[in-house]
C-alpha cells in the first residue's frame, strides 16, 4: 500500500498496487469530482502532483489523450486521478474532494 495525501482536504488514502487514486478515495468513502464516472474522458478529476512525482505510475494513452484534448499541459504534474496509480508516497492537490454522503 502507498499513502496519498490529498490537499487541501488534508486526508491520507491507502492506495493498493494497480488501484487508482480515485478508486481508493471512493473505497474510503470520499467523492472525487468527475463527470464521466472515471472513464478518463472528461478531465474533471485532474489533480496536481505536489510531491512524489517519481512514485506516479506511467500515464496511459487515454489519460494523455484527455489531457491533450482539454489543453492541460503534459508536464507530469497534472494527472487524472481516475488513471493515476502510485508506487510510493504522493501528495496531490485537488479541490472538491469530499466525504461521501
Backbone as a printed PyTorch tensor [residue, N CA C, xyz], in Angstrom:
tensor([[[  0.8320,  -1.1870,   0.0000],
         [  0.0000,   0.0000,   0.0000],
         [  0.8790,   1.2540,   0.0000]],

        [[  0.4380,   2.2360,  -0.7340],
         [  1.1120,   3.5390,  -0.7550],
         [  0.1670,   4.5720,  -0.1640]],

        [[  0.7240,   5.5980,   0.4290],
         [ -0.0790,   6.6640,   1.0230],
         [ -0.1000,   7.8630,   0.0900]],

        [[ -1.3280,   8.3280,  -0.1940],
         [ -1.5180,   9.5370,  -0.9910],
         [ -2.1980,  10.5650,  -0.1040]],

        [[ -1.5400,  11.6920,   0.0840],
         [ -2.0980,  12.8130,   0.8360],
         [ -2.8390,  13.7050,  -0.1520]],

        [[ -4.0730,  14.0720,   0.1920],
         [ -4.8880,  14.9080,  -0.6890],
         [ -5.1380,  16.2390,   0.0100]],

        [[ -4.6530,  17.2940,  -0.6140],
         [ -4.8070,  18.6560,  -0.1000],
         [ -5.8060,  19.4160,  -0.9720]],

        [[ -6.5280,  20.3650,  -0.5160],
         [ -6.4560,  20.9690,   0.7960],
         [ -7.2980,  20.2530,   1.8630]],

        [[ -7.9730,  19.1640,   1.5070],
         [ -8.8170,  18.4580,   2.4690],
         [ -8.0130,  17.8870,   3.6250]],

        [[ -6.7530,  17.5110,   3.3750],
         [ -5.8900,  17.0120,   4.4330],
         [ -6.1390,  15.5630,   4.8040]],

        [[ -6.5370,  14.7420,   3.8220],
         [ -6.7580,  13.3260,   4.0990],
         [ -5.6010,  12.5010,   3.5600]],

        [[ -5.4580,  11.3040,   4.0920],
         [ -4.4810,  10.3510,   3.5780],
         [ -5.2220,   9.1040,   3.1370]],

        [[ -4.9360,   8.6690,   1.9210],
         [ -5.5600,   7.4800,   1.3510],
         [ -4.5330,   6.3680,   1.2340]],

        [[ -4.9430,   5.1590,   1.5370],
         [ -4.1140,   3.9900,   1.2660],
         [ -4.4880,   3.4930,  -0.1180]],

        [[ -3.5000,   3.4440,  -1.0020],
         [ -3.7390,   3.0500,  -2.3880],
         [ -2.9740,   1.7550,  -2.6600]],

        [[ -3.7200,   0.7330,  -3.0370],
         [ -3.1300,  -0.5740,  -3.3210],
         [ -2.4330,  -0.5530,  -4.6770]],

        [[ -1.4920,  -1.4670,  -4.9000],
         [ -0.8730,  -1.5760,  -6.2230],
         [ -1.9550,  -1.8110,  -7.2840]],

        [[ -1.8350,  -1.1620,  -8.4100],
         [ -2.7770,  -1.2680,  -9.5280],
         [ -4.1580,  -0.6820,  -9.2410]],

        [[ -4.3310,   0.0030,  -8.1040],
         [ -5.5740,   0.7080,  -7.8030],
         [ -5.3540,   2.1780,  -8.1470]],

        [[ -6.3500,   2.8260,  -8.7120],
         [ -6.2110,   4.2490,  -8.9970],
         [ -6.4810,   5.0570,  -7.7300]],

        [[ -5.9890,   6.2740,  -7.7260],
         [ -6.2190,   7.1640,  -6.5900],
         [ -7.7200,   7.3960,  -6.4100]],

        [[ -8.4400,   7.6140,  -7.5030],
         [ -9.8780,   7.8490,  -7.3900],
         [-10.5910,   6.6300,  -6.8160]],

        [[-10.2390,   5.4380,  -7.2680],
         [-10.8660,   4.2150,  -6.7520],
         [-10.5900,   4.0590,  -5.2580]],

        [[ -9.3770,   4.3950,  -4.8220],
         [ -9.0410,   4.3150,  -3.4070],
         [ -9.8620,   5.3240,  -2.5980]],

        [[-10.0440,   6.5170,  -3.1470],
         [-10.8350,   7.5410,  -2.4610],
         [-12.2830,   7.0870,  -2.3070]],

        [[-12.8500,   6.5670,  -3.3620],
         [-14.2370,   6.0910,  -3.3210],
         [-14.3700,   4.9430,  -2.3190]],

        [[-13.4200,   4.0220,  -2.3330],
         [-13.4420,   2.8910,  -1.3990],
         [-13.3410,   3.3540,   0.0490]],

        [[-12.6750,   4.4870,   0.2840],
         [-12.5150,   5.0260,   1.6300],
         [-13.6690,   5.9470,   2.0320]],

        [[-14.6640,   6.1020,   1.1460],
         [-15.8310,   6.9060,   1.4830],
         [-15.7650,   8.3620,   1.0740]],

        [[-14.9460,   8.6710,   0.0700],
         [-14.8260,  10.0430,  -0.4180],
         [-15.3460,  10.1600,  -1.8390]],

        [[-15.8690,  11.3270,  -2.1500],
         [-16.2550,  11.6360,  -3.5170],
         [-15.1500,  12.4310,  -4.1810]],

        [[-14.8580,  12.0980,  -5.4260],
         [-13.8350,  12.8120,  -6.1920],
         [-14.5400,  13.4330,  -7.3890]],

        [[-14.3370,  14.7130,  -7.6640],
         [-15.0350,  15.3450,  -8.7760],
         [-14.8270,  14.5840, -10.0920]],

        [[-15.9260,  14.2510, -10.7450],
         [-15.8970,  13.5850, -12.0390],
         [-17.2350,  13.8040, -12.7350]],

        [[-17.1970,  13.8380, -14.0390],
         [-18.4080,  13.9130, -14.8460],
         [-18.5930,  12.5980, -15.5980]],

        [[-17.4870,  11.9710, -15.9850],
         [-17.5350,  10.7630, -16.8150],
         [-17.5250,   9.4750, -15.9980]],

        [[-17.5670,   9.5980, -14.6690],
         [-17.5630,   8.4200, -13.7920],
         [-16.3090,   7.5610, -13.9720]],

        [[-15.1690,   8.2080, -14.0180],
         [-13.8540,   7.5510, -14.0550],
         [-13.5520,   6.8310, -15.3630]],

        [[-14.0110,   7.3840, -16.4710],
         [-13.7260,   6.8080, -17.7890],
         [-12.6060,   7.5360, -18.5310]],

        [[-11.9520,   8.4690, -17.8700],
         [-10.8360,   9.2360, -18.4570],
         [-11.2410,  10.0410, -19.6790]],

        [[-12.5020,  10.4810, -19.7250],
         [-12.9150,  11.2500, -20.8940],
         [-13.2570,  12.7050, -20.6050]],

        [[-13.4880,  13.0730, -19.3330],
         [-13.9200,  14.4480, -19.0570],
         [-12.7910,  15.3670, -18.5900]],

        [[-11.8230,  14.8340, -17.8780],
         [-10.7270,  15.6470, -17.3570],
         [-11.0440,  16.3490, -16.0490]],

        [[-12.2360,  16.1680, -15.5110],
         [-12.6390,  16.8410, -14.2800],
         [-11.8000,  16.4200, -13.0760]],

        [[-11.2990,  15.2130, -13.0780],
         [-10.5460,  14.7010, -11.9240],
         [ -9.0710,  15.0870, -11.9500]],

        [[ -8.6720,  15.9420, -12.8900],
         [ -7.2650,  16.3230, -12.9850],
         [ -6.7920,  16.9040, -11.6500]],

        [[ -5.6440,  16.4290, -11.2070],
         [ -5.0740,  16.8020,  -9.9190],
         [ -3.6290,  17.2200, -10.1200]],

        [[ -3.1230,  18.0050,  -9.1950],
         [ -1.7410,  18.4710,  -9.2790],
         [ -0.8770,  17.6430,  -8.3370]],

        [[  0.1730,  17.0560,  -8.8840],
         [  1.1260,  16.2930,  -8.0800],
         [  2.0910,  17.2930,  -7.4660]],

        [[  1.9680,  17.4840,  -6.1430],
         [  2.8260,  18.4480,  -5.4500],
         [  4.1290,  17.8110,  -4.9800]],

        [[  4.0700,  16.5430,  -4.5870],
         [  5.2600,  15.8170,  -4.1490],
         [  5.1210,  14.3640,  -4.5630]],

        [[  6.2490,  13.7300,  -4.8500],
         [  6.2530,  12.3020,  -5.1510],
         [  5.9880,  11.9400,  -6.5950]],

        [[  6.2490,  12.8370,  -7.5220],
         [  6.0150,  12.5400,  -8.9420],
         [  6.7610,  11.2840,  -9.3820]],

        [[  7.9050,  11.0210,  -8.7580],
         [  8.6790,   9.8310,  -9.1100],
         [  7.9560,   8.5390,  -8.7040]],

        [[  6.9460,   8.6570,  -7.8500],
         [  6.1790,   7.4870,  -7.4120],
         [  4.8760,   7.3010,  -8.1830]],

        [[  4.6590,   8.1330,  -9.1890],
         [  3.4540,   8.0160, -10.0050],
         [  3.6830,   7.0200, -11.1320]],

        [[  2.6690,   6.1940, -11.3830],
         [  2.7570,   5.2150, -12.4600],
         [  2.7730,   5.8890, -13.8220]],

        [[  3.0800,   5.1140, -14.8610],
         [  3.0990,   5.6870, -16.2060],
         [  1.7250,   6.1800, -16.6300]],

        [[  1.7160,   7.1670, -17.5070],
         [  0.4770,   7.7560, -17.9910],
         [ -0.0870,   6.9010, -19.1280]],

        [[ -1.2980,   6.3420, -18.9370],
         [ -1.9010,   5.5660, -20.0220],
         [ -2.2980,   6.4640, -21.1980]],

        [[ -2.4790,   5.8620, -22.3520],
         [ -2.7990,   6.6080, -23.5700],
         [ -4.0940,   7.3990, -23.4420]],

        [[ -5.1250,   6.8370, -22.7950],
         [ -6.3870,   7.5690, -22.6930],
         [ -6.2660,   8.7920, -21.7930]],

        [[ -5.4230,   8.7160, -20.7790],
         [ -5.1790,   9.8850, -19.9310],
         [ -4.4440,  10.9680, -20.7190]],

        [[ -3.4160,  10.5760, -21.4440],
         [ -2.6670,  11.5420, -22.2530],
         [ -3.5710,  12.2180, -23.2780]],

        [[ -4.4310,  11.4320, -23.9120],
         [ -5.3500,  11.9890, -24.9200],
         [ -6.2960,  13.0020, -24.2890]],

        [[ -6.8570,  12.6840, -23.1300],
         [ -7.8000,  13.5970, -22.4720],
         [ -7.1010,  14.8660, -22.0080]],

        [[ -5.9310,  14.7430, -21.4250],
         [ -5.2020,  15.9390, -21.0020],
         [ -4.8650,  16.8230, -22.2000]],

        [[ -4.4570,  16.2290, -23.2930],
         [ -4.1380,  16.9960, -24.5000],
         [ -5.3890,  17.6770, -25.0540]],

        [[ -6.4840,  16.9310, -25.1250],
         [ -7.7410,  17.4580, -25.6710],
         [ -8.2940,  18.5970, -24.8250]],

        [[ -8.0970,  18.5290, -23.5150],
         [ -8.6160,  19.5710, -22.6200],
         [ -7.5840,  20.6610, -22.3350]],

        [[ -6.5030,  20.6670, -23.1000],
         [ -5.4630,  21.6950, -23.0580],
         [ -4.7310,  21.7690, -21.7170]],

        [[ -4.5940,  20.6350, -21.0600],
         [ -3.8190,  20.5570, -19.8290],
         [ -2.3850,  20.1840, -20.2170]],

        [[ -1.3990,  20.9310, -19.7380],
         [ -0.0090,  20.6270, -20.0960],
         [  0.3980,  19.2140, -19.6700]],

        [[  1.1130,  18.5300, -20.5400],
         [  1.6500,  17.2030, -20.2260],
         [  2.9990,  17.3910, -19.5390]],

        [[  2.9470,  17.8670, -18.3100],
         [  4.1660,  18.2040, -17.5890],
         [  4.4900,  17.2290, -16.4600]],

        [[  3.6820,  16.1820, -16.2980],
         [  3.9010,  15.2130, -15.2440],
         [  3.3600,  15.6520, -13.8960]],

        [[  3.0090,  16.9180, -13.7710],
         [  2.4390,  17.4130, -12.5170],
         [  0.9240,  17.3450, -12.5160]],

        [[  0.3130,  17.3000, -13.6560],
         [ -1.1390,  17.2240, -13.7520],
         [ -1.5200,  15.8310, -14.2360]],

        [[ -2.2890,  15.1450, -13.4100],
         [ -2.6700,  13.7640, -13.7140],
         [ -4.1500,  13.5530, -13.4310]],

        [[ -4.7590,  12.6290, -14.1530],
         [ -6.1440,  12.2540, -13.9020],
         [ -6.1710,  11.2350, -12.7660]],

        [[ -6.9000,  11.5390, -11.7070],
         [ -6.9800,  10.6450, -10.5540],
         [ -7.6330,   9.3160, -10.9210]],

        [[ -8.4510,   9.3080, -11.9670],
         [ -9.1090,   8.0640, -12.3860],
         [ -8.1620,   7.1180, -13.1080]],

        [[ -6.9610,   7.5750, -13.4320],
         [ -5.9660,   6.7300, -14.0900],
         [ -4.6550,   6.6470, -13.3130]],

        [[ -4.4860,   7.5080, -12.3230],
         [ -3.2230,   7.5950, -11.5930],
         [ -3.0490,   6.4360, -10.6200]],

        [[ -1.9760,   5.6780, -10.8220],
         [ -1.5520,   4.6600,  -9.8710],
         [ -0.2500,   5.1450,  -9.2420]],

        [[  0.0520,   4.6240,  -8.0530],
         [  1.2490,   5.0770,  -7.3480],
         [  2.0230,   3.8930,  -6.7880]],

        [[  3.3240,   4.1130,  -6.5990],
         [  4.1960,   3.0660,  -6.0580],
         [  4.8860,   3.5120,  -4.7750]],

        [[  4.4970,   4.6620,  -4.2640],
         [  5.0850,   5.2190,  -3.0510],
         [  4.3160,   6.4550,  -2.6530]],

        [[  4.7840,   7.1850,  -1.6530],
         [  4.0490,   8.3490,  -1.1730],
         [  3.9440,   9.4610,  -2.2110]],

        [[  2.7500,  10.0440,  -2.2710],
         [  2.4610,  11.1370,  -3.2090],
         [  1.5700,  12.1370,  -2.4920]],

        [[  1.7800,  13.4150,  -2.7690],
         [  0.8770,  14.4630,  -2.2900],
         [  0.2240,  15.1020,  -3.5020]],

        [[ -1.1210,  15.1120,  -3.4870],
         [ -1.9050,  15.7010,  -4.5700],
         [ -2.6630,  16.9150,  -4.0690]],

        [[ -2.9060,  17.8550,  -4.9620],
         [ -3.7980,  18.9720,  -4.6760],
         [ -5.0070,  18.8290,  -5.5940]],

        [[ -6.1900,  18.7420,  -4.9690],
         [ -7.4340,  18.6630,  -5.7370],
         [ -8.5630,  19.2270,  -4.9000]],

        [[ -9.0930,  20.3420,  -5.3240],
         [-10.2470,  20.9140,  -4.6480],
         [-11.4960,  20.1140,  -5.0420]],

        [[-12.4370,  20.0460,  -4.1250],
         [-13.7000,  19.3820,  -4.4040],
         [-13.7870,  17.9590,  -3.9000]],

        [[-12.6800,  17.3780,  -3.4490],
         [-12.7430,  16.0440,  -2.8480],
         [-13.4920,  16.2180,  -1.5200]],

        [[-14.4190,  15.3070,  -1.2450],
         [-15.2790,  15.4620,  -0.0760],
         [-15.6990,  14.1140,   0.4940]],

        [[-16.1260,  14.1340,   1.7410],
         [-16.6550,  12.9200,   2.3620],
         [-17.9870,  12.6090,   1.6810]],

        [[-18.1480,  11.3800,   1.1980],
         [-19.3760,  10.9920,   0.5150],
         [-20.5130,  10.9390,   1.5270]],

        [[-21.6990,  11.2420,   1.0500],
         [-22.8680,  11.2590,   1.9430],
         [-23.5630,   9.9240,   1.9670]]])
